[in-house]
Amino acid sequence: MRWFQPLRRVPRSRRDGSVRARPSASRRTLTALRIPALALLLVVSGVAPGSAVTSGAPSVSVPEPWVTPAEFTDAVDPGGSTGVAKQVRTPAIPPRPDVILLVDGTASMADPIKSVQENLPEITDKILAEQPDSRFAVATFGDQEGDLNAGFSVLQGLTDDLEAVQAGVDRLDTALGGKSRGPSEDWINGLWQIANGAGGQTVFRDGASPVIVLVGDASSHAPSNGHSIDDTIFDLQDRSVRVIGVDVASKIGDGLNGNGDAGDPEYVEDPLTTPDQATRIISATNGRLLEGIDGDKVAEAIAEGFNNLPTTVGYRLDNCDPSLTVALDPPTRSVTSGDTASFAENIDVAADAPQGTTLTCTVQFLMGTQVPGTETIGPAAAADPDFQEQISIDVNDIDAPVVTVDDLTVRAKDKKGARVTYAATAQDATDGTLPVTCTPDSGSLFPVGRTTVTCLATDSAGNTGTDTAEIEVLEAPVPPSADVAMKVDVSPDRTYTGRPARARFTVTNAGPDPATGVVIGSSWPKPSKGKDRSLPALTRCTAAKPCTIPAGGRIELTQTGTYRAAITGDVRATVRGTLPDRRKANNLDTDRLRVLKPSLTVTPQVAKPGQPVLARGKDYPPGATVRFTWNIGITPGGATATVGRDGTFEVQVLVLRKDKLGPRELRADSRDLARLKKPVLVVQRNLQPPDFAGRA
């Protein structure tokens, strides 16, 4: 037997730290008498009521935050990582509870029903003190042997009207089960009916925490009014329903975990009931079982049952910058309600994250029951703004400005050389155009021969970029000539099928004369199938339309290629002109191109309703979001994955328990990437033999 102290009405802390209490009439009278006495004491003390008191004033307690830290800020280099230890405090009672009292209505339940009827406010007050946004309902059950619909009926649908709830409890009675041939009743049918809405009277709110409080003293038939224990568990899990079992001690009942034999040879189930039904259901729904409860202590037991419920804390990412990858280890943590869940939070910044910017992400923590076999929270988990963390990462500016100064060749004016004017620029990704300092300065007198010019620029972050050029002064006579050079830059150097890669061809002419008849040629890696590459031809500086580049000038052309197959190779470009070229070695340049093709694998390829399918991705863009959908059937919410820095991901996608059978496809979609599809065959789960074969 379990014993409880008598219930007392005591103030209980709300989530925000305030107090909810119901003072008695005598206490209200006593308080009223104390107010004038307190005012008189303040006057005698020289302190007027309502005046400011600075000495000895009590401090106002600040409620402990639910998420610690609730804000995280750091400065990280591109490609770098940071992290923080994260604590999430869970409420003692699940958020937004929808509570249904499911009470045995047979002859042995007079005392338990009386206990609930007389003490219902103690139950509702406790729940409302922690979770003001609560609803309640009342239902009863009997026996499929003689009771219509196995005695199940909803006496009050879900409501926040406590007077209506009390009226529903007051309609509980012991008129059911009069034709029972053994102790087993039909609460499994009651659980199934409630999980499936009970004709619209027990439809749970979105984001609610459904809880069914089962009060009884006997096992259940199974199947119960045609519903198996397996189907009932599946339906409860699909709606994230917790079951709290209050097992009442009686001489007639065999207990919620009984086997259909309560010790009376004239009152035994034939065949016997499979034992431990309540434990099986309660374990599967993250509930709690209270055993051996005296009939007059049932209300106390119900109130106690809401303490120490198992709860699972998970998370999702909202409005997360694509250059930011956030992951918690472990992805979910199971604790006892009221305890703190601890995680290691890891934050990665993409190597190509824009420098000098701030990346943000919201981590929304979720609480509820864990989907069996997965690392996700059930679909009914509430997203409470109080359980959020705001991440703000400043991306350090680590890249130096790009300084550009080109080689230049001129003819000497006299034996001293020539004054040479050249162009130098500096461009920074964060600061934009910057001033450049060069030595020797542009416009200086350069002697005959070759002189190295060094140019520098520094950005606001202290990064300094440099470039050098060779200024050559030629002594006359100098025949007509030019010096064209090619530079190839492929961006990005690693791309993905379906996404374009751009090659920028920069052609300079060091002189001393204008380069005429300039023609550019390019070649890209060739796939095995021609249709797997799209490559428009160049439109400038071609044999049909050659270019002219003045001495000291440059031109830039861009060519874009898109592949539909993975490939690795060099983009190669050449340049030639009409005039003799003084240095042909720099007429050719290459840059490496790598095209990855994302791949998807799915296991198992044959799944059953209620089973998760594991999808693994490879060669995806780091930080990308991949969304999953079934081509037929229902896709659970939150079926997304964030690609890791190594280009891989793993995610579990659930096949809902009552979803369609047969072949289907799991589809993976990500921005600017081709959709990937993998076949999955959904087959009926194996049914266990029923533990109730029926009676004649």
N, C-alpha and C positions, 0 to 999 in steps of 0.2 A: 504494500500500500504506500501511496505517496501522501504526505501530509503537508498542508499549507496553512500559514497564518491567515486569520480572517482578513479580508480585504479592507483597506482603509483608504479613504479619499485623501490623497496627498498631492501637493503641487508637483507637476512634472515639467522638466525643461523642454521648451520647444527647440526646433532646430536652430532658430535665430537667437537662442539664449534667453528669451522671455519665459514667463511662467504662466501656466494655465492652472487655475485652482477654483474650487467652489466652496467658499466659506459658508459655514452653517449660519442659521439665523441668530443663534446666540453669539457667535463670533462677530457677525455684522453689528449687533447691538453693542457689544463690548468695544468695537472699534469706534463706533459713533460716540461713545462716552469718552473715549480717550482723546478725541480731536480737540474739544474745548480745553481740556487739561493741558495738552501740549501747547496750544496757543497761549494760555496763561503763563506757562513756564517760559516761553520765548519772550513775552513782554517783560516779565520780571527780570530776565537775564539781559534785557536791553537789546534784544534782537527781534525785530518785527517779522511776523510771518511773511514769507516770500522774499525777504531780503537776502543778498548774497552772503554766504558764509565761506570764507576762504580757508580757515584753519580747521584741520581735522575733518575735512569733507571726505566722505567715502568715495573711493575710486569706482568708476563704472567698469565692470568686467567686459572685455571684448571677447566675443565668441571665437573659439578656435576654428581656423579655416578648415574646410573639408579637404582641400588640396594644398599640399606643402611641397615646394613653393608653388604659389598660384601664378607667379610670373617668373620667367627666366630670360635673362639678357646676357649676351656674350659677344665678343668680337672674334671672328674666326677667319683664317685664310681660305681662299678657294681650294677645294679638295681636302680641307681639314675637318676635324671632328671635335665635338665637345659633348658633355653629358652632365647629368645631375641625378642624385638619388631622389626618388619621388615617393611621397606618402599620400595615400588617399584614405581618409577616415570615413568609415561607412556608418550610416544611421542605424540606430538600434532596431528600427522597424523599417521595412522596405519602403521606398518612395511611392506615393500615390497608390496606396493599397485599395484594391477592390476585394472586400472580405465577404465571403458567403458562409453562413452557419448552416451546415448540413447535419440535421439532428435526427437520430433514430426515433420513430414514432410508434414503437411497439410497447407492449404492456410493462416491460421491465424498466422503463425509462422515466417513471413519474418523478423521482427525486432529481435526476439530472435536468429534466425540463424545468422543474420548479427553480432550481439553482440558477439557470440561465435567465428565466423570466424575472426573478427578483434582483438579479445583479447585473443585468445587461449594461447599465450606465458605467459600471466599473470597467467593463471590457472596452466599450466605445471611447470612454474618456482617456484611457491609457493610449489607445491608438491615435486619437485626435491630438493629444498633447504632443506627440512626436511628428505626426503627419496630418496637418489640418485638412489636406485635400484627400479625404478618405470617403469611401462609399461602403454601404453594407447591404446584405440581402439575407433572407431566411428561407430555407428549404427543408423538407422532411422526406423520409423514405420509409418503406415497409418491406413487404415480402412478396415476391412474384407468385407465391402460392396463395391466391385468394385476393390480393390487392390489385386494383386497376393500375396499370403502368408501374407495377411493383411498388405501389404506394408513393411514388415520387410526385411531389408538387412543390411549386414555389409559392410560399406564403407572403413574401414581399420581395419584389425585384430590387435590383441595385439602386440605391438612392442615398442622398446625404441628409434626408429627413429622418432624424432620430426618433421622432414620435411614430412615424410610419414603421420604422424598424421594430420599435417596442411592440406595436400592434401586431406585427408579423410574428414576433416571438411569443406573444400571448396566445396566438392561435395554435401553437404546438400542443399536441395531445398524444395519448397513448392508444388510439383506436385502431391502429394498423396491426397486421401480422396475426390476426385471430385464427387463421387456418394453417399456420406454420407447422411442419412435421418435424422440424429440428431447429437448432439455434441459428443457423445461417440465415441472413437477410439479404438485402439487395442494395447496399451502398455503392457497389461498383457501377450499377446503373445510374445512381444519383450523381456520381462523379462525371460519368460520361455525358449525362444530360446537361450539367452545368458547363462543362468544357465546350459543349456545342451550342451554348446560348440559351438553352431551355425555352425555346420559342420566343426569343428576344428579351427575356427577363434577366438573363445573366450575361449579357454581351459586355465584355471588358473594354475599357477605354484604351485608346492608343497611348502607349507610354505608361500604362498602369502596371502595378505589381499584384497580380491576382493571387489570392490566398483562399483556399477552402479549408474550413475547420470542420473536420469529420468527428462527430460525437456518437459513439455507439458502444455496444458491449458484446458484439458477435461478429463472426466472419461473414463474408458475402458469398452468395451463389456466384458461380462463374462457369459458363457465361451468365450474366445477370441481365435478365430481360432482353436477351439476345446480344449483349455486348461483352466481348472478351476482356480480360484484364490487360492483354497486350494492346488492343485498340484503345482502351481507356488511357493507359500510360502514354501512348503515342499522342493522343489528342491533348492530354494535359501538358506534355512537353512542348507541343507545337505552339501552345498559347502561354508558355512559361508560367504555368500555375504551380504554386507550392501547395502541398497538402500538410496540414497539421492534424495529427490524429490524437484524439482524447479517448483513450481506452478505459471505459467505465467498468469497475469491478462489480459483478453481479453473480448470483447463484444460477441464473438461467442461461446467461450468455456464455459462449466459449471464448470471448475476447476477439478483438479485431484481427489478431494473428492466429486464431483458433483453427481447428481442423474439422469442425462440425460436430464435435462430441464434447458436451459440457459436463459429463459425468452421470447423466440420467439415461439409463438404458432404453427408456420408452421415448426418448426425445433426442434422437441421433440422426444425422444426415446419412442418407444412403444413395450413392456412395459418399464417403467422407470428403470433406473439402480439403483442397491443397492448403497447407498451413502457410503462415508468414505473408499473407496477401498485403497487409498494411505496411509491413517493413519494405516489401518490394516496391510498392507505389511511392511511399514517402522517400525512400532512397533515390528513386528515379526522378523525383521532382524537387530535390533539395529541401525537403520539409523537416518535420520533427514529430516524434512519437512520444506521448506521455502515457505511461502504462499504470494500471492498478489504481485508478482514480475513484475515490468514493463519490457516490451520487450527489451528495450535498456539497461537494467541493469542485464541481465541474466548471463553474464560472471562474474560480481561481485558476484552475488548470488552463482554461482558454487564454486568460490574460498572461499566464506564465509561458504559454506556448509561443507567444510572439517574441520572447527573448531568445537570444542565441540561435537564431535561424542561420543555416548556411547561406552564404551569398557569394556571388562571383563578381569581381570587378574586371572590366575590360575597357577598351577605349576605341575611339575612331578619330580620324584627323579631318578637321574642317578648315576650308579656305587656306590650304597649305601651299606655300610657294613651290613651284615645280623644281627649283634649285635646292630645296630643303628636303631631307629624308629624316623622318622621326620614327623611332621604333622603341618599344618598351619590352624589357626582358624581366619576367615572362610576359607573353601577350595577355594572359589572364591570370588572376590570382584569386583563389578561393579562401575565404576567411569566415569567421563567425560574425554575424551582424553586430555592429557596434565596435568592432576591432578595426585596426588600420592595415591596409594592404600596401606593401612596399614593392617598388619597381626600380630597375635601373633604366634610366631614359638615355638613349643614344641619339645624337643629332649629327648628321653628316651634311656638309655643304658641297655641292657639286663643283667639280674642277672648273667648269665653265660658268660658274655663277657670276653675275655682273658685279664687278668690284666697286666699292664705294656706295653700295646700296644696302638697304635693310630688308631682310627676309623675315616673314612672319608665318605663324602657324598656330591654330587653336587645337588643343588636345581636349576632346570631350570624353570624360570618363563615364562609363555606363555600368549600371548595377542590375543584377537579375540572376537568372539561372543559366547555367552553361549548357549550350547545345551538346548533347551526348556525342562523344567522339570527335569534337572539334575544339578549337581555341577561340570560339566566338560566343557572344552573349545572345540569349534568346531574343526573338523579334519584339517582345513586349518591354524590353529595357527602356527606361525613361532617360531622356537627354536633359538633365537639369543644369541650367546655367551656373549654379553654385559649384558644380563639379567640373570646372574648366581650368585649363592652364593656358596662359598666353605666352608664346615663345617669340622672341625678337632677337635676331642674329644680324649683327653688323658685319658685312663682308669686307675684310681688309683690302686696301688698295696695295697690291704687291708688284704689279707690272710697271716697268719703267716706260716712259714715253717712247714712242717710235720716232727716232730722228732719221731724217733722210737727206743725204747730200750725194749727188751723183758725180762720177768721174767726168772730167772735162779736158779737152785738148784744144789748144789755141796756137796760132802762129805768133812768133816773137815780132814785136814792133821794131826793136833794135837789139843791140848786143846786151842791154840790161834785162831784157825779157819783155813782159807785158803785164799791164794791169788787167786783172781778171775779175769779172763779176760773176758770181755763181749764186744759185738758190739753195737754201737750206730750210727745212720745215721740221716741226715737232708736233706730234698729235698724241694726246693721252686719252685713254678710254673714259677716264673720270673727269679730267679737267678740260678736255678739248684741246684747242690750239694753244701752244706754249711758245714763249720766246726762246730763241736758240742763240747760243754763244759759240763762235767758231774761231779757230786759230790756224793759220792767219785769217784775218777778216776778209770778207768779200770786198773787192775793190783794191786789195793790196797789190803791190808789185811782186810778181812771181818771176824768178830767174829762169833762164833756159834750163830745161831738164824737168825732172819730176819732183813735185812737192806734195807732201801728205797734209791734207786739211783734216782737223779733228773738230767735230761739233758736239755740243752737250746741251741737254735740257733737263730740268728737274721739276717734278710735279709737287703738288701740295703735300703729298704723303712722304716726300723725301726720296722718292725713287728717281735715279738719274739714268737717262738713256744716252747712248753715244753712237756716232757713226763716223766713218772716215771716207774720204775720197782722194783720188789722185789727180792733181792738176798738173798736166804736162804742157810745157811751152816748147814748141818746135822751132828750131832755127831754120830760116829760109835757105834754099827754096823747098817748099812742101807741095808735092803733087796732090791733086784732088783725092780725097779719101774720107771715109766715115768709120765710126766704131760703134756698131749696134750690138746691144747685149740683151739677153732674155732672162727673165726671172719668173718662175712658176710658183704659185701659192695655192694649194688646194684647201678649201675650208667647207665643212669640217673635214679633217683628215680621216675621221671615222664617222661614217654615216650608216643608214639603214635602208633596206629595200623599200622602195616607194618614196623615199625622201631624197631631194636633190642634193648633189655635191657641186660646188662651184669652183672652177679653176680661174684664178686671176692671172693674166699674162701681162707683165710689165716690160715694156721695151724702151730702152734708153739709147741715146746717141751721144757719145762723148765728143764727136766731131773729128777733125776741125770743120768739116763741111756738112751741110744738110744731107741726111740720108734719104735718097730717093728710091722709088720702086721697092719699098719695104713690103715683104710678104711673110706672114706668120703661118706656120703649120703646126698642127697638134694631133696627138694620138692618145687614146684612152685604153685602159685594159679591156680586152675583148672577151665577152662571155662565150660559153659553148654554143648558146643559141642567140641568134641575132635579135630576136624579139625581146630578149631580157635586158636590152639597153636602149634608152632614148637619148640621142645626142644631136641636137641641132647644130648645123654648120656655122662657122664663123661668118660674120657679115662685113667685117672690115679687114683691111690689110690682107686681102686675098689676091691670088694671081689675076683675078678679074678686076679687082679694085685695090691696087697697091696704095700704100701710104707714103707720106713724106714726113720726116721728123727733123726739125731744125737741130743744129749743134747745141748740146746742153739741154735738149728737150726730151720728153717722154710721152708715151701713150699707154693706156691701160685698156685691156679688153677682158670680157668675162664670158666664159662658156660653161653651160650647165648640163650635167649628165645625171640621169636617173636610171637606177638598175632595179631589176626584179629578181635578181639572183645574187647570192653572196659572191664576192670577188675581192682579190687583193692584187695590186699592181701599181705601176707608175703612170702618172700623167706626164707626157713628154711634149715639149714645145720647142720649135726652132724659129729662127728669124734670119732673113737674108735681104740684101739690098742691091742696088745697081752699081754703086761705087765700090771700089776696092775696100775691103774691111781690114783694118789694121790689126785686129785681134779676133780671129775666128773662134777661139776656144770658148768665148762667152756667148756664142750664138745658140747654145743648146742648154736647156735646164730641165730637171724633172722634180716631181714631188710625189710622195707616196699616197695612195688612196686605198682605204679599206672599207668595204661595204659588208655589213652584217645582216643576216636574215634571221629575224626572231623565230623561235620555234616553241611549240607547246606540246606537252605530254600530259595525259590524264590517266590516273589510276584510282580505283579499278575502272575498267571499261564496261563491266557489268555491275550495276549497283541496284540496291533495293530501296524502296521508299523509307525515308528517315535516315539514310546513310549519306555521309559526306563524301564527295569526290575531291581528290587532291589534284590540283592543277599546278604544274611546274613550268616556268618560262625560262628561256635562255636567250642570250644575245639581244636583249631589249635595252632601250636607252635608260641609263641610270636616272632614277628620280621620276620616271614616267608613271602615270596612273593607268592601270589596266582594269577595265570593267568587264564583268562576266554576266552573260545572260543565257538562259536556255531558249532554244528556238521554239519549243513547245513547253507547256506547263508553266509553273510559277517560279520566278527567280526570287530567293530571299533577299531582303534589303541588305545593303552593305557588302555585296559581293564584288569587292574591289581589291586590288593589290598595288603596292608601291614598289617599284623595281629598285633593288639594292645597287650599291656602287659597282658590284661585279656584273651587273646586267641580268641577274637572275631574280626569281621570286617563287614563293610557294603560297598557295591560298586554298582554303577548303570551301567548296560550294555545295550546299545541302540540297539533296533531293527531298522535297517535302513529303510527309508521310501519306498524305492523301492525294498525291499528284498522279498524273497520267502514267500509265505503263507503256512500254514499247520503246522503239528507237528514238533517240533525240540527239541534238548536237549542243555541245558547250561552246559558246562563241566568246572570243576574247577581242576586245576593241581598245585601241589606244590612238591618240591623236596622230594624224599623218602616217599611220601604219595600216597595212592591209589587215583586214579581219582574219583571225585564225579560228578554225573550227575543228573540233574533235568529236567523234561519235561516242555515245554512251548508250548502253541498253539498260533500261529500267525494268526489272522483273519483280514479280510479287514475292514478298518475303515469305519464309517458311512459317507456317502456322503451327504453334504448339498444340498438342492434344488438349481439349478442354478438360477442366477438372470437375465439371458438372455435366453429366450426360443427359439430364432430364428425367422426369418421372412420368409414369403412366397416368 
